[in-house]
């Protein structure tokens, strides 16, 4: 690699698994941010997670960004925290070694608050600006035990305390940060997650999609789709139970990885959904064009996320389908607005909404879709999102750092 150009604004991105993006929301975000870069005065650096067997201590470039590999052992749930911490150490060391002034370290999610606290004086002395995307409420996820949840809450608090700027991808998350941590006077801004509305390259008669329909005994336009992680906080128990109780003649196609998923086994034992031929858990689908086609050809989409900020799968659904049934929580309604229908957790609520959706006219459904697509193309395109990030990175590297507060 050539010597660091100190005339540029240097932005170090930590917290995604790296680029080229293979999967995941933060990974896609970093891919798009570097791919669509317009401001040539910004030099991006991206941490890239590598296993011990694939690790090489060699920098490489992708989309013009300098990618720095971080070797991460298999250590269970602590893996993500270790990775972010080692990435932070690498970035600080590089900034110090290359005498980079007014560097920006941008961290995706609030996993390493205690380690940020340990490095705060060093970062301060080097003039580093710390920017954090707090993501969603990680401490609310059902998969964590009480001890881990306590750590996430503590880590979030420290991240908010020491960040010079928090970029929230949900207005509800920004409001939560401002209200809960008012004593820290957090500097926040809202920049949503981005989305694309390009249709699948597969034709309707393509063997890939027709074979998939045959395998799962599904017909185009006669199923509701759900594409997400199979975890309790995505309200799968309510979705499956209410769908089974409905009179719809359509199928429910759930695209989610099932391998080794204990929650799936528990759900099956509780609901006995295998007795209802309309319920189809089809496993994970990693062919993106096939996945797009399955989403495009659905009658409607059911979205149950209850934790987090702007969810990528929600944006993709709103940008693709006319009929979207969303769990009624602020994270979802601020995106869908009046371009979607909403349901709650009360018994019968989603059941009745599914039956109502089945009775809607083509004109009613199309009107909803027009509102949803207008919403996505106006405020959630990657080009718009990327410009906003460049603007914030330019501004923060030109202004003073936030005054730190000495209490927790």
NORLINNOR-V757033 format. One record per residue. N is the residue number from 0. RES is the residue in three letters. SS is DSSP state (H for helix, E for strand, - for the rest). BURIAL is b if it has 24 or more other ideal C-beta (glycine too) atoms within 12 Angstrom, else e. Layout:
BEGIN
n;res;ss;burial
N;RES;SS;BURIAL
N;RES;SS;BURIAL
END
This chain:
BEGIN
n;res;ss;burial
0;UNK;-;e
1;UNK;-;e
2;UNK;-;e
3;UNK;-;e
4;UNK;-;e
5;UNK;-;e
6;UNK;-;e
7;UNK;-;b
8;UNK;E;b
9;UNK;E;b
10;UNK;E;b
11;UNK;E;b
12;UNK;E;b
13;UNK;E;b
14;UNK;-;b
15;UNK;-;b
16;UNK;-;b
17;UNK;-;b
18;UNK;-;b
19;UNK;-;e
20;UNK;-;b
21;UNK;-;e
22;UNK;-;e
23;UNK;-;b
24;UNK;H;b
25;UNK;H;b
26;UNK;H;b
27;UNK;H;b
28;UNK;H;b
29;UNK;H;b
30;UNK;H;b
31;UNK;H;b
32;UNK;H;b
33;UNK;H;b
34;UNK;H;b
35;UNK;-;b
36;UNK;-;b
37;UNK;-;e
38;UNK;-;b
39;UNK;-;e
40;UNK;-;e
41;UNK;E;b
42;UNK;E;b
43;UNK;E;b
44;UNK;E;b
45;UNK;E;b
46;UNK;E;b
47;UNK;E;b
48;UNK;E;b
49;UNK;E;b
50;UNK;-;e
51;UNK;-;e
52;UNK;-;e
53;UNK;-;e
54;UNK;-;e
55;UNK;-;e
56;UNK;-;e
57;UNK;-;e
58;UNK;-;e
59;UNK;E;e
60;UNK;E;e
61;UNK;E;b
62;UNK;-;b
63;UNK;-;e
64;UNK;E;b
65;UNK;E;b
66;UNK;E;b
67;UNK;E;b
68;UNK;E;b
69;UNK;E;b
70;UNK;E;b
71;UNK;-;b
72;UNK;-;e
73;UNK;-;e
74;UNK;-;e
75;UNK;H;e
76;UNK;H;e
77;UNK;H;e
78;UNK;H;e
79;UNK;H;b
80;UNK;H;b
81;UNK;H;e
82;UNK;H;b
83;UNK;H;b
84;UNK;H;b
85;UNK;H;b
86;UNK;H;b
87;UNK;H;b
88;UNK;H;b
89;UNK;H;b
90;UNK;H;b
91;UNK;H;b
92;UNK;H;e
93;UNK;H;b
94;UNK;H;b
95;UNK;H;e
96;UNK;H;e
97;UNK;-;b
98;UNK;-;e
99;UNK;-;b
100;UNK;-;e
101;UNK;-;b
102;UNK;-;b
103;UNK;E;b
104;UNK;E;b
105;UNK;E;b
106;UNK;E;b
107;UNK;E;b
108;UNK;-;b
109;UNK;-;b
110;UNK;-;b
111;UNK;-;b
112;UNK;H;b
113;UNK;H;b
114;UNK;H;b
115;UNK;H;b
116;UNK;H;b
117;UNK;H;e
118;UNK;H;b
119;UNK;H;b
120;UNK;H;e
121;UNK;H;e
122;UNK;H;b
123;UNK;H;e
124;UNK;H;e
125;UNK;-;b
126;UNK;-;b
127;UNK;-;b
128;UNK;E;b
129;UNK;E;b
130;UNK;E;b
131;UNK;E;b
132;UNK;E;b
133;UNK;-;b
134;UNK;-;b
135;UNK;-;b
136;UNK;-;b
137;UNK;H;b
138;UNK;H;b
139;UNK;H;b
140;UNK;-;b
141;UNK;-;b
142;UNK;-;e
143;UNK;-;e
144;UNK;-;e
145;UNK;H;e
146;UNK;H;e
147;UNK;H;e
148;UNK;H;e
149;UNK;H;e
150;UNK;H;b
151;UNK;H;b
152;UNK;H;b
153;UNK;H;b
154;UNK;H;b
155;UNK;H;b
156;UNK;H;b
157;UNK;H;b
158;UNK;H;b
159;UNK;H;b
160;UNK;H;b
161;UNK;H;b
162;UNK;-;b
163;UNK;-;b
164;UNK;E;b
165;UNK;E;b
166;UNK;E;b
167;UNK;E;b
168;UNK;-;b
169;UNK;-;b
170;UNK;H;b
171;UNK;H;b
172;UNK;H;b
173;UNK;H;b
174;UNK;H;e
175;UNK;H;b
176;UNK;H;b
177;UNK;H;e
178;UNK;H;e
179;UNK;H;e
180;UNK;-;b
181;UNK;H;e
182;UNK;H;e
183;UNK;H;b
184;UNK;-;e
185;UNK;-;b
186;UNK;-;b
187;UNK;E;b
188;UNK;E;b
189;UNK;E;b
190;UNK;-;b
191;UNK;-;b
192;UNK;-;b
193;UNK;-;b
194;UNK;E;b
195;UNK;-;b
196;UNK;-;b
197;UNK;-;e
198;UNK;-;e
199;UNK;-;b
200;UNK;-;e
201;UNK;-;b
202;UNK;-;e
203;UNK;-;e
204;UNK;-;e
205;UNK;-;e
206;UNK;H;e
207;UNK;H;b
208;UNK;H;b
209;UNK;H;e
210;UNK;H;e
211;UNK;H;b
212;UNK;H;b
213;UNK;H;e
214;UNK;H;e
215;UNK;H;b
216;UNK;-;e
217;UNK;-;b
218;UNK;-;e
219;UNK;-;b
220;UNK;-;e
221;UNK;-;e
222;UNK;E;b
223;UNK;E;b
224;UNK;E;b
225;UNK;E;b
226;UNK;E;b
227;UNK;-;b
228;UNK;-;b
229;UNK;-;b
230;UNK;-;b
231;UNK;H;b
232;UNK;H;b
233;UNK;H;b
234;UNK;-;b
235;UNK;H;b
236;UNK;H;b
237;UNK;H;b
238;UNK;H;b
239;UNK;H;b
240;UNK;H;b
241;UNK;H;b
242;UNK;H;b
243;UNK;H;b
244;UNK;H;b
245;UNK;-;b
246;UNK;-;e
247;UNK;-;b
248;UNK;-;e
249;UNK;-;b
250;UNK;E;b
251;UNK;E;b
252;UNK;E;b
253;UNK;E;b
254;UNK;E;b
255;UNK;-;b
256;UNK;-;e
257;UNK;-;e
258;UNK;-;e
259;UNK;-;e
260;UNK;-;e
261;UNK;H;e
262;UNK;H;b
263;UNK;H;b
264;UNK;H;e
265;UNK;H;e
266;UNK;H;b
267;UNK;H;e
268;UNK;H;e
269;UNK;H;e
270;UNK;H;b
271;UNK;-;e
272;UNK;H;b
273;UNK;H;e
274;UNK;H;e
275;UNK;-;e
276;UNK;-;e
277;UNK;-;b
278;UNK;E;b
279;UNK;E;b
280;UNK;E;b
281;UNK;E;b
282;UNK;E;e
283;UNK;-;e
284;UNK;-;b
285;UNK;-;e
286;UNK;-;e
287;UNK;H;e
288;UNK;H;e
289;UNK;H;b
290;UNK;H;b
291;UNK;H;b
292;UNK;H;b
293;UNK;H;b
294;UNK;H;b
295;UNK;H;b
296;UNK;-;b
297;UNK;-;b
298;UNK;-;b
299;UNK;E;b
300;UNK;E;b
301;UNK;E;b
302;UNK;E;b
303;UNK;-;b
304;UNK;-;b
305;UNK;-;b
306;UNK;-;b
307;UNK;-;b
308;UNK;-;b
309;UNK;-;b
310;UNK;-;b
311;UNK;H;b
312;UNK;H;b
313;UNK;H;b
314;UNK;H;b
315;UNK;H;b
316;UNK;H;b
317;UNK;H;b
318;UNK;H;b
319;UNK;H;b
320;UNK;-;b
321;UNK;-;b
322;UNK;-;b
323;UNK;E;b
324;UNK;E;b
325;UNK;E;b
326;UNK;E;b
327;UNK;-;b
328;UNK;-;b
329;UNK;H;b
330;UNK;H;b
331;UNK;H;b
332;UNK;H;b
333;UNK;H;b
334;UNK;H;b
335;UNK;H;b
336;UNK;H;b
337;UNK;H;e
338;UNK;H;b
339;UNK;-;b
340;UNK;E;b
341;UNK;E;b
342;UNK;E;b
343;UNK;-;b
344;UNK;-;e
345;UNK;-;e
346;UNK;-;e
347;UNK;-;e
348;UNK;H;b
349;UNK;H;b
350;UNK;H;b
351;UNK;H;e
352;UNK;H;b
353;UNK;H;b
354;UNK;H;b
355;UNK;H;b
356;UNK;H;b
357;UNK;H;b
358;UNK;H;e
359;UNK;-;e
360;UNK;-;e
361;UNK;H;e
362;UNK;H;e
363;UNK;H;e
364;UNK;H;b
365;UNK;H;e
366;UNK;H;e
367;UNK;H;b
368;UNK;H;b
369;UNK;H;e
370;UNK;H;b
371;UNK;H;b
372;UNK;H;b
373;UNK;H;e
374;UNK;H;b
375;UNK;H;b
376;UNK;H;e
377;UNK;H;e
378;UNK;H;b
379;UNK;-;b
380;UNK;E;b
381;UNK;H;b
382;UNK;H;e
383;UNK;H;e
384;UNK;H;b
385;UNK;H;b
386;UNK;H;e
387;UNK;H;b
388;UNK;H;b
389;UNK;H;b
390;UNK;H;e
391;UNK;H;b
392;UNK;H;b
393;UNK;H;b
394;UNK;H;e
395;UNK;H;b
396;UNK;-;b
397;UNK;-;e
398;UNK;-;e
399;UNK;-;e
400;UNK;-;b
401;UNK;-;b
402;UNK;-;e
403;UNK;-;b
404;UNK;-;e
405;UNK;-;e
406;UNK;-;e
407;UNK;-;e
END
